[in-house]
Amino acid sequence: METKKRIFLSSPHMSEEGYEQSFVQEAFDTNWIAPLGANVDGFEKELSDKVGVKAAAALTSGTAAMQMALKSIGVEAGDVVFCQSLTFSASANPAIYEGAELVFIDSDAESWNMSPEALKEGLEKYAKAGRIPKAVIVVHLYGMAAKLDEIKTLCKEYGTILIEDAAESLGSLYHERYTGTFGDYGVFSFNGNKIITSSGGGMLVCNLNDAEKKIQKVRFWATQSKEPGVRHYEHKEIGYNFRMSNIVAGIGRGQLKVLDRRVEKKRYIYGYYRSQLESLDGVSFMPELSKTHCNCWLTVILLDDKCSVKPIDIIEALEAENIESRPVWKPMHLQPIFSDCDYIDCGGVAEKLFENGVCLPSDTKMTEEDLKRVCRIISALWR
């Protein structure tokens, strides 16, 4: 029996021009394959120039970038960190690495991201207890921008640092400015499933007045905190092996050249699904706030509570045809490991999205026939 063509949720897509190979070949030709070299420096500068930030550090992962952001602002044992609940665990885990106490914040229905209303409630609650959070981590879920104006205003009012987890939203715009550049720090990911990939890796960006100084310190920590100007290895601080390799950075530089093209295709996929599936009873799509431009990293549909078709029905129907899909992230406050953490609820939005949402295959290599095939399978469930 012939196996049907596999359609992935979101897989690596190298440039048709071979940009990545040329940068990697240069690294081999010059023997710069370690976590130093022209590609690392170039990737940091080119991404900074692309999104409009003052400084950036290329690291081994988005998770490492998040940990370095928290370390940079001085998060330590006993500090409180607020984090969006509806996200992947990599948004939250670094706060635990630094010994912080996590508090999870519900989403709102308009953005699917951190609810400003819930954030305000949480800030008021913890301010009264004399425990204003050291940082607030907002996530731009599936590439959708959060309500940054309201969230940033609240953070400023309470004197807390805003960190943007833009791991899924590289290329998304909020009021004509790239996500990841509004907070004091921004985190990007180049994991294999992201809109562009370096096979792994991440980037920490900073827009503070002393951004270059902050990022230079991050680079120091990420290179095992080796003291400069000493013949032997001298260490006065704990270090980390977090620097991106010159090979990986070369792939990233090549991918960055086709970012706009990938965003265009992702948005096309979103538009195609919407045109074919939105008329199905009980189906709605992930929203896009006014004055935003989503990279549509993954297209997500939401099923009404009364809908006879359930998320698992769609996932299993696609799976039977060798097509990958996925539930919406399980909120962090529902995860067993975080069961003791406080949660600021705002109508259970995060839970409803998890229970009723489905991430559809959004691979930029999908053909028109692939999209038709996915829509045929899903539509058949309503007949």
NORTA-V646177 format. One record per residue. N is the residue number from 0. RES is the residue in three letters. PHI is phi in degrees with one decimal (999 if undefined). BURIAL is 1 if it has 24 or more other C-alpha atoms within 12 Angstrom, else 0. D_FIRST is the distance of its C-alpha to the first C-alpha in Angstrom with 1 decimal. Layout:
# NORTA-V646177
N:RES:PHI:BURIAL:D_FIRST  N:RES:PHI:BURIAL:D_FIRST
This chain:
# NORTA-V646177
0:MET:999:0:0.0  1:GLU:-74.8:0:3.8  2:THR:-76.3:0:6.4  3:LYS:-72.0:0:9.2  4:LYS:-53.4:0:12.5  5:ARG:-77.0:1:14.7  6:ILE:-115.7:1:18.0  7:PHE:-92.4:1:20.8  8:LEU:-62.9:1:23.9  9:SER:-168.8:1:26.2  10:SER:-117.3:1:25.6  11:PRO:-57.1:1:27.9  12:HIS:-139.2:1:28.7  13:MET:-72.6:1:31.0  14:SER:-64.0:1:33.4  15:GLU:-67.6:0:32.6  16:GLU:-83.5:0:36.0  17:GLY:78.6:0:35.5  18:TYR:-56.2:0:38.4  19:GLU:-61.3:1:37.1  20:GLN:-61.4:1:36.9  21:SER:-67.4:0:40.4  22:PHE:-68.6:1:41.9  23:VAL:-66.4:1:40.1  24:GLN:-61.4:0:41.2  25:GLU:-61.6:0:44.7  26:ALA:-63.2:1:44.6  27:PHE:-67.9:0:43.6  28:ASP:-61.8:0:46.2  29:THR:-97.1:0:48.9  30:ASN:65.5:0:47.7  31:TRP:-96.6:1:47.6  32:ILE:-114.2:1:44.5  33:ALA:-88.9:1:46.3  34:PRO:-75.4:1:46.9  35:LEU:-150.3:1:49.5  36:GLY:131.4:1:49.6  37:ALA:-63.4:1:49.7  38:ASN:-69.4:1:46.2  39:VAL:-62.7:1:47.1  40:ASP:-62.4:1:50.3  41:GLY:-65.9:1:48.7  42:PHE:-63.9:1:45.9  43:GLU:-60.8:1:48.5  44:LYS:-68.9:1:50.8  45:GLU:-67.3:1:48.2  46:LEU:-69.9:1:46.6  47:SER:-57.7:1:50.2  48:ASP:-65.8:0:51.1  49:LYS:-64.0:1:48.0  50:VAL:-91.2:1:48.4  51:GLY:87.7:1:52.2  52:VAL:-124.9:1:53.2  53:LYS:-81.1:1:56.0  54:ALA:-159.1:1:54.2  55:ALA:-148.9:1:50.8  56:ALA:-124.0:1:49.6  57:ALA:-83.7:1:46.2  58:LEU:-128.0:1:44.8  59:THR:-71.2:1:41.9  60:SER:-164.5:1:40.4  61:GLY:-64.7:1:41.2  62:THR:-63.2:1:42.0  63:ALA:-61.0:1:44.6  64:ALA:-62.7:1:46.0  65:MET:-64.7:1:46.5  66:GLN:-63.2:1:48.2  67:MET:-66.6:1:50.5  68:ALA:-62.8:1:51.4  69:LEU:-65.5:1:52.5  70:LYS:-65.2:1:54.4  71:SER:-62.9:1:56.0  72:ILE:-91.8:1:57.6  73:GLY:86.3:1:58.8  74:VAL:-65.5:1:56.6  75:GLU:-146.7:1:57.5  76:ALA:-54.2:0:57.6  77:GLY:95.7:0:58.9  78:ASP:-73.7:1:58.1  79:VAL:-100.7:1:56.1  80:VAL:-127.7:1:53.1  81:PHE:-87.6:1:51.6  82:CYS:-142.2:1:47.9  83:GLN:-55.3:1:45.6  84:SER:-78.3:1:43.7  85:LEU:-82.7:1:40.6  86:THR:-167.7:1:39.1  87:PHE:-84.8:1:37.2  88:SER:-61.9:1:39.1  89:ALA:-63.7:1:40.0  90:SER:-70.5:1:42.5  91:ALA:-97.8:1:44.4  92:ASN:-53.4:1:44.0  93:PRO:-58.4:1:46.4  94:ALA:-64.4:1:49.2  95:ILE:-68.7:1:48.8  96:TYR:-55.0:0:48.9  97:GLU:-90.8:1:52.3  98:GLY:84.5:0:53.5  99:ALA:-81.0:1:53.7  100:GLU:-100.0:1:53.4  101:LEU:-88.0:1:50.7  102:VAL:-127.1:1:51.2  103:PHE:-99.4:1:48.2  104:ILE:-116.9:1:48.7  105:ASP:-68.5:1:46.9  106:SER:-97.8:1:45.4  107:ASP:-115.7:1:46.6  108:ALA:-72.2:1:44.6  109:GLU:-76.6:0:45.7  110:SER:-119.9:1:44.3  111:TRP:67.8:1:42.0  112:ASN:-111.6:1:44.0  113:MET:-47.0:1:47.2  114:SER:-78.8:1:49.6  115:PRO:-58.2:1:53.0  116:GLU:-63.4:1:54.5  117:ALA:-68.3:1:53.0  118:LEU:-61.5:1:53.9  119:LYS:-60.7:1:57.5  120:GLU:-59.7:1:57.6  121:GLY:-66.4:1:56.4  122:LEU:-64.6:1:58.9  123:GLU:-63.2:0:61.7  124:LYS:-62.0:0:60.9  125:TYR:-79.4:1:60.7  126:ALA:-66.4:0:63.7  127:LYS:-61.6:0:65.8  128:ALA:-87.6:0:64.9  129:GLY:71.1:0:65.9  130:ARG:-132.0:1:62.3  131:ILE:-59.9:1:61.2  132:PRO:-61.4:1:57.8  133:LYS:-71.1:1:57.8  134:ALA:-151.7:1:54.7  135:VAL:-120.1:1:52.5  136:ILE:-104.8:1:48.8  137:VAL:-103.8:1:47.3  138:VAL:-116.8:1:43.6  139:HIS:-95.8:1:42.2  140:LEU:-63.0:1:39.0  141:TYR:55.0:1:35.9  142:GLY:96.1:1:38.4  143:MET:-84.1:1:40.7  144:ALA:-70.2:1:44.4  145:ALA:-78.0:1:46.5  146:LYS:-81.3:1:49.9  147:LEU:-65.7:1:51.6  148:ASP:-58.9:0:55.0  149:GLU:-66.0:0:55.6  150:ILE:-67.4:1:54.1  151:LYS:-64.9:1:56.0  152:THR:-61.7:0:59.2  153:LEU:-65.0:1:58.8  154:CYS:-63.1:1:58.2  155:LYS:-65.8:0:61.3  156:GLU:-60.7:0:63.4  157:TYR:-98.6:1:62.7  158:GLY:67.9:0:62.8  159:THR:-115.9:1:59.3  160:ILE:-80.2:1:56.9  161:LEU:-101.3:1:53.8  162:ILE:-114.2:1:50.6  163:GLU:-94.9:1:47.8  164:ASP:-88.3:1:44.3  165:ALA:-103.7:1:42.7  166:ALA:-56.2:1:39.7  167:GLU:-101.9:1:37.4  168:SER:-122.0:1:39.9  169:LEU:-58.7:1:40.7  170:GLY:97.6:1:41.6  171:SER:-82.1:1:42.4  172:LEU:-116.7:1:46.0  173:TYR:-125.7:1:48.5  174:HIS:51.8:0:51.5  175:GLU:66.7:0:50.7  176:ARG:-133.1:0:50.5  177:TYR:-69.0:1:47.6  178:THR:-61.3:1:46.6  179:GLY:94.4:1:47.4  180:THR:-116.1:1:50.8  181:PHE:-90.9:1:52.7  182:GLY:-78.6:1:53.1  183:ASP:-66.7:1:55.2  184:TYR:-135.7:1:52.0  185:GLY:-132.3:1:48.4  186:VAL:-122.7:1:45.2  187:PHE:-118.6:1:42.2  188:SER:-125.4:1:38.9  189:PHE:-123.1:1:36.7  190:ASN:-60.7:1:33.9  191:GLY:-58.3:1:30.4  192:ASN:-98.3:1:29.5  193:LYS:-78.1:1:32.8  194:ILE:-63.1:1:33.6  195:ILE:-130.0:1:34.7  196:THR:-135.4:1:34.1  197:SER:-110.8:1:35.9  198:SER:82.8:1:33.1  199:GLY:176.7:1:35.5  200:GLY:104.2:1:39.2  201:GLY:-155.2:1:41.5  202:MET:-142.5:1:44.8  203:LEU:-102.6:1:47.9  204:VAL:-118.4:1:50.1  205:CYS:-140.5:1:53.7  206:ASN:-123.7:1:56.0  207:LEU:-69.6:1:59.1  208:ASN:-59.3:0:62.4  209:ASP:-102.7:0:62.2  210:ALA:-56.6:1:58.4  211:GLU:-61.7:0:58.7  212:LYS:-65.1:0:60.7  213:LYS:-63.3:1:58.2  214:ILE:-70.1:1:55.2  215:GLN:-62.2:1:57.1  216:LYS:-66.0:1:57.6  217:VAL:-61.7:1:53.9  218:ARG:-59.8:1:53.2  219:PHE:-61.6:1:55.9  220:TRP:-60.5:1:54.3  221:ALA:-71.7:1:50.8  222:THR:-113.5:1:52.1  223:GLN:66.1:0:53.4  224:SER:51.3:0:56.7  225:LYS:-79.2:0:58.3  226:GLU:-64.3:0:61.9  227:PRO:-74.5:0:62.8  228:GLY:74.6:0:65.7  229:VAL:-122.5:0:65.6  230:ARG:-62.3:0:65.1  231:HIS:-89.1:0:63.4  232:TYR:-78.5:0:60.7  233:GLU:-115.1:0:62.6  234:HIS:-130.1:0:61.0  235:LYS:-108.3:0:63.0  236:GLU:-136.8:0:60.0  237:ILE:-66.8:0:56.6  238:GLY:-115.0:0:54.0  239:TYR:-136.8:1:50.2  240:ASN:-98.3:1:47.7  241:PHE:-116.0:1:46.3  242:ARG:-78.6:1:46.8  243:MET:-68.9:1:43.9  244:SER:-78.3:1:43.3  245:ASN:-66.4:1:44.2  246:ILE:-67.4:1:40.7  247:VAL:-60.1:1:39.1  248:ALA:-63.0:1:41.9  249:GLY:-63.1:1:41.1  250:ILE:-61.4:1:37.6  251:GLY:-61.3:1:39.2  252:ARG:-61.8:1:41.7  253:GLY:-66.6:1:39.1  254:GLN:-66.7:1:37.1  255:LEU:-61.1:1:40.3  256:LYS:-66.6:1:40.8  257:VAL:-112.0:1:37.8  258:LEU:-55.9:1:38.4  259:ASP:-60.3:1:39.7  260:ARG:-65.0:0:36.7  261:ARG:-69.0:1:34.3  262:VAL:-61.4:1:36.5  263:GLU:-58.5:0:36.4  264:LYS:-70.2:1:32.6  265:LYS:-61.1:1:32.4  266:ARG:-69.2:1:35.0  267:TYR:-64.3:1:33.1  268:ILE:-59.8:1:30.0  269:TYR:-58.2:1:32.3  270:GLY:-64.0:1:34.0  271:TYR:-65.0:1:30.8  272:TYR:-58.5:1:29.6  273:ARG:-63.2:1:33.1  274:SER:-66.6:0:33.3  275:GLN:-97.0:0:30.1  276:LEU:-117.2:1:30.3  277:GLU:-65.4:0:34.0  278:SER:-78.3:0:34.7  279:LEU:-66.4:1:32.5  280:ASP:-60.1:0:34.8  281:GLY:87.3:0:35.7  282:VAL:-104.2:1:34.0  283:SER:-135.1:1:36.2  284:PHE:-116.7:1:35.6  285:MET:-56.1:1:37.1  286:PRO:-83.4:1:40.7  287:GLU:-134.4:1:42.4  288:LEU:-60.1:1:46.1  289:SER:-58.5:0:48.7  290:LYS:63.6:0:49.6  291:THR:-124.9:1:46.4  292:HIS:-137.5:1:43.5  293:CYS:-78.0:1:40.4  294:ASN:-76.4:1:37.9  295:CYS:51.4:1:35.2  296:TRP:-48.2:1:33.4  297:LEU:-125.5:1:31.2  298:THR:-86.4:1:31.2  299:VAL:-123.8:1:31.8  300:ILE:-108.3:1:32.1  301:LEU:-122.3:1:34.3  302:LEU:-99.5:1:33.9  303:ASP:-62.5:0:37.1  304:ASP:-54.9:0:38.1  305:LYS:-88.3:0:38.0  306:CYS:-64.6:0:34.5  307:SER:-71.6:0:32.3  308:VAL:-87.9:1:29.3  309:LYS:-109.0:1:29.4  310:PRO:-51.2:1:28.2  311:ILE:-65.0:1:25.8  312:ASP:-63.3:1:24.2  313:ILE:-67.3:1:23.5  314:ILE:-60.6:1:22.3  315:GLU:-71.4:0:19.8  316:ALA:-64.2:1:18.6  317:LEU:-69.4:1:18.0  318:GLU:-59.5:1:16.6  319:ALA:-63.7:0:13.8  320:GLU:-105.2:1:12.9  321:ASN:64.5:0:13.3  322:ILE:-121.7:1:16.9  323:GLU:-89.2:1:19.9  324:SER:-143.6:1:23.1  325:ARG:-160.1:1:26.0  326:PRO:-67.7:1:29.1  327:VAL:-65.3:1:32.5  328:TRP:-48.4:1:34.4  329:LYS:-75.4:1:35.9  330:PRO:-55.8:1:39.7  331:MET:-63.6:1:41.5  332:HIS:-70.4:1:44.1  333:LEU:-96.0:1:41.4  334:GLN:-76.6:0:40.2  335:PRO:-53.2:0:41.5  336:ILE:-66.3:0:43.0  337:PHE:-110.4:1:45.1  338:SER:-63.7:0:46.1  339:ASP:-90.8:0:49.8  340:CYS:-79.1:1:50.0  341:ASP:-69.8:1:51.9  342:TYR:-138.3:1:50.0  343:ILE:-98.6:1:51.7  344:ASP:-85.1:1:50.0  345:CYS:-139.2:1:50.2  346:GLY:92.3:0:48.7  347:GLY:67.0:1:45.5  348:VAL:-63.0:1:43.8  349:ALA:-58.5:1:41.6  350:GLU:-65.9:1:40.4  351:LYS:-65.8:1:39.5  352:LEU:-65.3:1:37.6  353:PHE:-64.6:1:35.6  354:GLU:-70.7:1:35.0  355:ASN:-116.0:1:34.1  356:GLY:-100.5:1:32.6  357:VAL:-137.6:1:29.1  358:CYS:-86.8:1:28.5  359:LEU:-87.7:1:26.1  360:PRO:-56.9:1:24.1  361:SER:-133.5:1:26.8  362:ASP:-72.5:1:25.6  363:THR:-70.6:1:27.8  364:LYS:-92.1:1:25.1  365:MET:-64.3:1:23.4  366:THR:-91.5:0:23.4  367:GLU:-59.7:0:24.6  368:GLU:-67.1:0:21.2  369:ASP:-61.1:1:20.1  370:LEU:-64.1:1:23.2  371:LYS:-61.9:0:22.6  372:ARG:-61.8:1:19.1  373:VAL:-61.8:1:20.7  374:CYS:-66.0:1:23.6  375:ARG:-61.5:0:21.6  376:ILE:-63.8:1:19.8  377:ILE:-68.5:1:23.2  378:SER:-59.8:1:25.2  379:ALA:-61.8:0:23.1  380:LEU:-69.5:1:24.4  381:TRP:-94.7:0:27.9  382:ARG:-91.9:0:27.3
